Amino acid sequence: MKQLFIILVAALVSGRGVAQNDSLTLSKAKWSSKTLARGAVWRSVHFTHNDLFGSNEEINIIEITKKGLRDVRLVVAHSDSLEKTSQLASTRHALAGINGSFFKMRGPDPDNRRDLNGVPKLEPSRLAVNRSVVYIREHDSVIAENPVRKDHKRQRDEQGSIVLSDTGVSIIECDSLDLNWEHHIIARDVMSTGPLLLLSGLELSIPNDAFCRNRHPRTAVGRKADGTVVLLVVDGRAAESAGMSIPELQRTMRWLGCVDAINLDGGGSSAMYIRGEPYDGVVSYPSDNKKWDHEGEREVANVLLLESRAVR
């Protein structure tokens, strides 16, 4: 029994040491950066030699300070026909954009079908019917509702909401028993998603299931105590970048200084767009084509865009 106790303590101490090393690796990283607007900066870094979480990682973030939100704003945009993040951003003349929350694809999900060797047969688009499977509000108009369930309980992808108004950005926890709760939120744009990662500086409990446990490309939004907003995309499913589990994503957002953070749709949906950059503005390495390049973007139903306040 004493020997088992010593082994457990040693494992705990070792785990803490690894986490501390990863935290230092992230904090000391040499990020490349580009100013998008006053108070809005795009940063990127590529960890090689298995330096972060024992793996290679390609991470892109956009940081918007509270003062920066006077000149730019985050908005929700949607496509009923499904479009790539870069297409939606370019059409709206956005400064930048990331993929949004969960939706129903028009064919088999490549994330779950490793046997697919080509483009799957797609269902026809139904215009005026958005394929998002969570609550989406854009410019005061409800685009999609949470699905109705017999038990009236929320799923993991409806655990929280990103709330966008002209005065700032908030990440909040939704009422677990009220699927219509978002209707009471007073804001211009609302996007429900999940799971929640951080709330008021605390790490929230993460389910121990394959979705959370396995490494995938991930997209997340966070908020620092001073009001700075962080948009993050980490690439995955490649030797150059493994992706992250949800606990690893949770720690990364905390190490970046976030007190609130939430996960968005990931996998082949994860993508970041920066206006004026090569490859039609795609700066991440979307994984749907199973190649390490900028060509593997997936068509999505909703996105988060960074716009100049002069656009609308």
Secondary structure, 3 states (H helix, E strand, C coil): CHHHHHHHHHHHHHHHHHHHHHHHHHHCCCCEEEEEECCEEEEEEEEEEEEECCEEEEEEEEEECCCHHHCEEEEEEEEEEEEEHHHHHHHCCCCEEEECCCECCCCCCHHHCCCCCCCCCCCCCCCCCCCECCCEEECCEEEECCCCCCCCCCCHHHCEEEEEECCEEEEEECCCCCCCHHHHCCCCEEEEECCEEEECCEECCCCCCHHHHCCECEEEEEEECCCCEEEEEECCCECCECCECHHHHHHHHHHCCEEEEEECCCHHHCCEEECCCCHHHECCCCCCCCCCCCCCCCEEEEEEEEEECCCC
